[in-house]
Amino acid sequence: MTAHITIPPQVQALLRQLNAAGFSAYAVGGCVRDSLLGCAPQDWDICTSAAPEQTEACFAADRTILTGARYGTVTVVRGGVPYEITTFRAEAGYADSRHPDRVDFLRELTPDLARRDFTVNAMAADAAGAVTDLFGGQDDLRRGVIRCVGDPAARFSEDALRMLRALRFAARLSFRIDGETAAAIHAARTRLRAVAPERLHKELSGILCGRQAAALLEEFSDVLFELIPELAPCQGFRQYNPHHARDVWTHTLAVVDGVPPEEPLRLAALLHDAGKPATFFFDKNLVGHFYGHPAAGAAVTEEVLRRLRYDRATAEFVTQLVAVHDRPIPDDLRGMRRMLARLGAPVCRALILLRCADAIGTGTADAAEQTARCEAALSLLAQAEKGCSSVSALAVSGRDLLALGMTPGPAVGAVLRRLLDAVLDGSVPNDRASLLKLASEIGNNA
């Protein structure tokens, strides 16, 4: 029995308009997969027997953009929403392990589906929602399997990035990777060295934020180390410390799974102990230590994220988090206010969550106790955020200090910082009169 999915009216209209002009047309790929899984597709891609110029002519009344002339893609904008419509095609020759050297436009659907990466992405649906599945995609969805269409080695030689896409889909959907497909990924992993860094990091972040990230990174650690060779020394590195029951790499994977699936947090979890192998030493009792590993890890993190072309804000946030990840979390409001003033709320929140996962990930800490501490610290942080935690939040400004007769210059900033310290310590309230009085006393004693 042919499966059916629900096609949105706007997409139906586009498909039927192509059909009325004499062309076959289908919704294809991820939108069909997600619909069969009961998920709302993020976008709807269309494939058609119409050549690009025929697609443009068919939608002459709409705004059209020739997005990829070589690959037959025309973007039709309708109702403010862009829809990519691509001509059926076959591809040949992949000198750069990414883009085809030759593209041939076709009139039939079958060879177009045959060129696609995985069976779960090689399904199409007509305007009525009837699904065409030539390669067992529905069965693989039911079995929870990511499997290449045809020969896995051929698919990865065509586009090396497909290896990371397989991991990303498996992580996101909690699927396993088919044995032949997995073997081909391990065998072809060095091809990833030729892929543009920004494409690598996009897939890496998708893997990290998946529901079974750690399990996949454990199974495909050799693939990850092609992207981040700095992590390879962590694998199997024993810590020889009573506070750690796991080696550095196994601990790292536990921490990745232990933090929320947010890109900066998962990146920090992945890289937080990257400095451990280089800083390891035994004390006189043959206990292992890693003094200075946060700073060493931060240096590695900065280099890795720069090489993979992460945006500056993400790189700086993650690097800072790795640099401070070993700091103790205050258990009193005064200490939390000081940490908040130093690091800012986003880093403080992330640090609390990372420290909790780090402690549980040792394999020696009580998970329930650590979770309770984390919740208490987050509650304390929320209290601290309601108060004053920065110079800009003081009830007085540099202008007020100048009005007291202070000389313009660095001394004004120094006094403001002392006022903030007093507020953070709770020795003076954050109100104008109290702060001006304290500022005068500081000025008189200068």
Phi, psi and omega in degrees: 000132181287130178286154178230147172236166178269120178264126179301147182308319181297320179288319176305317182297319179295315180297316182290330177294321176292320178298318181296333179274002176098013182246149171277150183204144183215147163286142190215152170084226188300328181293325177289314178304308183295323178297318179294333178276356181081018178255151177281119179298144178283328176208167182236113177263148183235139171241153188206159174280350180290135174291161183307316181292330177288323176297315178301317180294322181297328182246039182299332181281348179258167171283125179237148179229126177281086189292315182217085185303318183296327184259005173078024184258127174240130176264124177253126180258117180225129182063026180080001182252130178275137176234126178273125179242119187238136179292140173310139181208161170239153184232153179209145177072121181225071185299327183261011182057028180213309185247142179290143177283333180221138177236127177245126178280141187235171178251354185245149181285320189307307180294336177292318178291328183292338182274354187281168191286300187236153184301325182289346178254002186251041178239150181228158179222136180278184185299333179276354179093002180290128187268132171260119182227101186264348189233018175080027181297319181295320179296320179292326174297317180295323182275348182071051185232137169259118185223137180292151169282120179074216185281117181302318181300320178294318181298320182282335175287332177288317183211103184297332182297339179301333179298315179288328177297322178299316179294321181295315179297318180296319180293318183290319186265356186060042177261164170259160179262129180309144185304312180294321178295317179298315180299321179292326178295312179301318184289327187258008191301329183293343177297339180296340180296339181268356184274143180302135184304321182295331176286323178297314186291330177296316179290321179301315180297323177296321177295312183300326183270007178282167185287337178232048182301310186298318180298319180290320179293330176289314181292326184242040180300326179296329178288315179300321183291344172291328179276319184230078181297340179298340181273344184303320179297342180288334184292122179075007182279104180290145185261344176048046183219133183297343180273358181228117178266356185237157173287171188299318184289316179297321175298316180302315181296323178295323180290321176304314180289339186274345178260158178302151183284063177246135187310307182298320180293317180293322176296316179297320179297319180295324189255357192297330181251020181297339180272359185293311182305323183283343184249006184290140169205157175267140170273185185295341179263011181061035172262134182280143177222160183223050183300133179085005183292332176298317179294318178296320178294324179296321178296318177297315181301314180302316180293316182297313183289330174293315182296323180273005174061040171290151180296156187300318183297315179296315182298316181293319181297311183294319179297317178297319181296317177296321182296330184251006192296343182265000182287142177292149179267126180300146177246016176227159186295321180298313179296321179294322178297321180293318178296320178298320180293325181283317192252337185087156186298314182300317180291321179300312180300312181297321181296317179300314181294320180292318180298321179296310180296324179296316180294313180296325182290349177293335184083004181240350184264153177284116186298318181296318179296316181293322178295319178297318178297320179298314180297321179294319180293320178296323177294318178296321178298318178299321177295316182297325181294337180285342180262196180270127181226011178208159179303322182294340181268358178295152180285356175233162181232177177301326179297322179295322180291324176296324179294338176282352179105006179290151180278132178303144178141191183301333182298328179296314178297322180296319179294319179299321179293324177292323176297318179297319178301319181294321178293316180297324179284346182081011181277346177212139179285158179274068173231155191302311185298315182295320182289321178294323177297314179295320179298320178297318179297319179296317180296321181291330181270356183291000000 
